[in-house]
């Protein structure tokens, strides 16, 4: 079973913005090659940060409202939320250590 949470427009406010812990959100779509390429890395981050950070993804085709709300114009876009605010954002394929650094900052 995957440790990566599937977020939706309907539950985003509760699951992400209302979270007590930092949340990494991967904005993606099934047709996006780079999105599929980083999926295993996102899974690893979810496993390695279990209990201290939520890691999830939101399909922008199925959930366009959230993508619009956060001005996502390119995918993959990774955003780190803390206390309901975006504290970091990266666009495109990124190295795992860079995302882990952002998560560590958000946890600290």
Legacy VTK file of the C-alpha trace (Angstrom):
# vtk DataFile Version 3.0
C-alpha trace
ASCII
DATASET POLYDATA
POINTS 108 float
0.000 0.000 0.000
1.206 3.474 -0.840
2.134 6.009 1.821
1.311 8.791 -0.646
-2.081 10.387 0.023
-4.407 11.220 -2.877
-5.702 14.765 -2.315
-8.807 16.230 -3.986
-10.447 19.625 -4.427
-13.146 18.573 -1.961
-10.802 17.652 0.874
-7.828 19.948 0.237
-8.759 22.560 2.851
-9.073 19.924 5.564
-6.336 17.491 4.513
-3.651 20.018 3.570
-4.463 23.526 4.760
-5.817 22.299 8.101
-3.005 19.817 8.743
-1.086 19.943 12.019
2.041 18.713 10.232
3.797 20.034 7.119
2.441 18.657 3.834
4.258 18.032 0.553
1.830 18.193 -2.366
2.772 16.910 -5.817
0.583 18.548 -8.488
0.576 16.042 -11.367
-1.377 14.435 -14.218
-1.282 10.894 -15.637
-0.188 12.101 -19.098
2.848 13.957 -17.689
6.056 11.973 -18.262
8.186 13.876 -15.731
5.383 13.452 -13.161
5.495 9.687 -13.598
9.290 9.821 -13.459
9.346 11.406 -9.986
6.522 9.263 -8.553
8.919 6.704 -6.986
10.865 9.532 -5.327
7.649 11.003 -3.909
6.821 7.537 -2.526
10.268 7.318 -0.896
9.813 10.730 0.718
6.443 9.605 2.074
7.957 6.498 3.663
11.041 8.249 5.020
9.054 11.144 6.539
6.075 9.141 7.833
4.771 10.583 11.073
6.417 13.991 10.694
5.202 15.110 7.246
2.221 14.232 5.067
3.128 13.499 1.455
0.468 13.430 -1.208
-0.424 14.197 -4.763
-3.300 15.873 -6.525
-4.291 15.096 -10.109
-4.815 18.508 -11.714
-7.072 17.065 -14.432
-9.498 15.696 -11.838
-9.054 18.608 -9.398
-8.626 21.826 -11.397
-9.862 24.180 -8.642
-6.916 23.572 -6.342
-4.407 23.880 -9.188
-5.974 27.233 -10.152
-6.102 28.411 -6.541
-2.338 27.948 -6.211
-1.493 29.165 -9.746
-0.031 25.872 -10.915
0.884 26.454 -14.555
3.479 23.697 -15.076
3.704 20.182 -13.744
5.169 18.569 -11.847
4.912 21.293 -9.230
5.788 20.417 -5.646
4.558 22.649 -2.837
5.253 22.423 0.870
2.434 23.678 3.091
2.789 24.542 6.765
-0.011 25.963 8.902
-2.152 26.432 5.792
0.457 28.453 3.903
2.783 27.598 1.012
6.292 27.756 2.487
8.153 26.355 -0.534
7.463 25.597 -4.177
9.494 23.854 -6.872
8.574 23.296 -10.527
9.902 20.469 -12.664
11.915 17.391 -11.813
14.001 18.043 -8.712
16.591 15.944 -6.900
15.282 14.113 -3.862
17.723 15.805 -1.474
16.376 19.223 -2.465
12.818 18.215 -1.563
14.013 16.619 1.676
15.776 19.879 2.626
12.496 21.785 2.145
10.665 19.236 4.283
13.319 19.427 6.996
12.994 23.233 7.044
9.220 22.971 7.333
9.509 20.432 10.177
12.052 22.547 12.053
LINES 1 109
108 0 1 2 3 4 5 6 7 8 9 10 11 12 13 14 15 16 17 18 19 20 21 22 23 24 25 26 27 28 29 30 31 32 33 34 35 36 37 38 39 40 41 42 43 44 45 46 47 48 49 50 51 52 53 54 55 56 57 58 59 60 61 62 63 64 65 66 67 68 69 70 71 72 73 74 75 76 77 78 79 80 81 82 83 84 85 86 87 88 89 90 91 92 93 94 95 96 97 98 99 100 101 102 103 104 105 106 107
